[in-house]
């Protein structure tokens, strides 16, 4: 299983506002893509995630604007995410084997913290509008140049 849901509370409204404030920053993803952007979370949102995750981490807000093709994440094995806007009515996160055959897919619940395996091939499909989410990076897994 490449998806695990946490039994954490729903993100409070004031923290959802912080997600949208984060989007007013500069795209910090080091490899510019039309379909993907990543922004540093505001300080209040970073502080909020510290009581959820007891490891040293970065808190980012990401936008997926179009289907995100088959890839493996850079410098991390797992992503800890919380989807605010799903990006469409039937957006699927799909995992593939090394031969790129589909092995698993999920329509991930919005407003639920979850963990994804991202060191295997995966994709995001059926995106018809911006998909906005919080993503947490475990700094212990990340090379220094990717620790924003």
C-alpha positions in Angstrom: 0.0 0.0 0.0 1.4 3.3 -1.1 -1.1 5.5 0.8 -1.7 5.8 4.5 -4.2 8.1 6.2 -3.6 9.7 9.6 -6.3 10.2 12.2 -5.4 13.9 12.7 -7.9 16.6 13.1 -9.1 18.7 10.1 -7.0 21.8 9.4 -8.6 24.8 11.2 -9.9 27.6 9.0 -7.2 30.0 10.1 -4.6 27.6 8.8 -6.4 27.2 5.5 -6.1 31.0 5.2 -2.4 30.6 5.8 -2.2 28.1 2.9 -3.6 30.7 0.5 -1.2 33.4 1.9 1.7 31.0 1.2 0.7 31.0 -2.5 1.5 34.7 -2.7 5.2 33.9 -2.3 7.8 32.9 -4.9 7.8 29.5 -6.5 10.8 27.8 -4.9 10.8 24.5 -6.8 14.3 24.3 -8.3 13.2 22.8 -11.7 10.5 25.1 -13.1 7.5 23.3 -14.6 4.3 24.6 -16.0 2.2 22.0 -14.1 3.9 22.2 -10.7 4.8 25.0 -8.2 6.0 24.9 -4.6 5.9 27.7 -2.0 7.4 28.0 1.5 4.5 27.9 4.1 3.9 30.9 6.2 5.4 30.9 9.7 2.0 30.2 11.4 1.5 27.2 9.2 5.0 25.9 9.8 4.4 26.2 13.5 1.1 24.4 13.3 2.7 21.4 11.6 5.3 21.0 14.4 2.6 19.6 16.7 1.5 17.0 14.1 4.9 15.7 13.0 7.6 15.0 15.6 10.5 15.0 13.1 12.5 17.9 11.7 10.7 19.0 8.5 9.9 21.6 5.9 6.4 22.7 5.3 5.5 23.7 1.8 2.3 24.5 -0.2 2.1 23.0 -3.7 0.0 23.5 -6.7 -0.5 20.9 -9.4 -2.1 22.7 -12.4 -2.2 19.9 -14.9 -1.7 16.2 -14.9 1.7 15.4 -13.3 3.3 12.7 -15.4 5.1 9.6 -14.2 8.0 10.5 -11.9 9.8 9.8 -8.6 10.2 12.7 -6.1 13.6 14.3 -5.7 15.3 13.6 -2.5 12.5 12.1 -0.5 11.0 8.7 0.1 7.7 9.8 1.6 5.4 12.9 1.3 3.1 13.9 4.1 0.3 15.8 2.5 -3.0 17.5 3.1 -5.2 18.3 0.1 -7.2 21.6 0.3 -8.5 21.7 -3.3 -8.6 18.3 -5.1 -8.0 19.6 -8.6 -11.1 18.0 -10.2 -13.9 15.6 -9.6 -11.9 12.3 -10.1 -8.2 13.1 -9.6 -6.2 10.0 -9.1 -2.8 9.4 -7.6 -1.4 6.4 -9.3 1.7 4.2 -8.6 3.6 2.2 -11.2 6.2 -0.5 -11.1 9.7 -0.1 -12.6 8.3 -1.2 -16.0 5.8 1.6 -15.6 2.7 -0.6 -15.3 -0.1 0.7 -13.1 -0.1 -1.1 -9.8 -2.3 1.0 -7.5 -4.5 4.2 -7.7 -6.5 6.3 -5.2 -8.7 9.3 -5.3 -7.2 10.8 -2.1 -9.6 12.3 0.4 -9.5 16.1 0.8 -8.9 17.5 4.3 -7.2 14.4 5.6 -3.5 14.1 6.4 -1.9 11.2 4.6 1.5 9.7 3.8 2.5 8.7 0.2 5.4 6.6 -1.0 7.1 8.9 -3.5 10.4 7.1 -4.2 8.5 4.8 -6.6 7.1 5.9 -10.0 3.8 7.8 -9.5 1.6 10.3 -11.3 -1.4 12.5 -10.7 -4.1 12.2 -13.3 -7.4 13.8 -14.3 -6.5 17.3 -13.0 -8.9 19.8 -14.5 -8.3 22.8 -12.1 -5.5 23.7 -9.6 -4.9 21.1 -6.9 -3.7 22.8 -3.8 -2.1 21.0 -0.9 0.3 21.1 2.0 3.3 18.9 1.7 5.8 18.0 4.4 9.4 16.9 3.8 11.3 15.0 6.3 14.7 16.8 6.5 16.5 13.6 7.4 15.6 12.2 3.9 16.5 15.4 2.0 19.8 16.5 0.6 20.9 19.9 1.9 20.3 21.7 -1.5 16.6 20.6 -1.3 16.0 21.7 2.3 14.3 25.0 1.8 
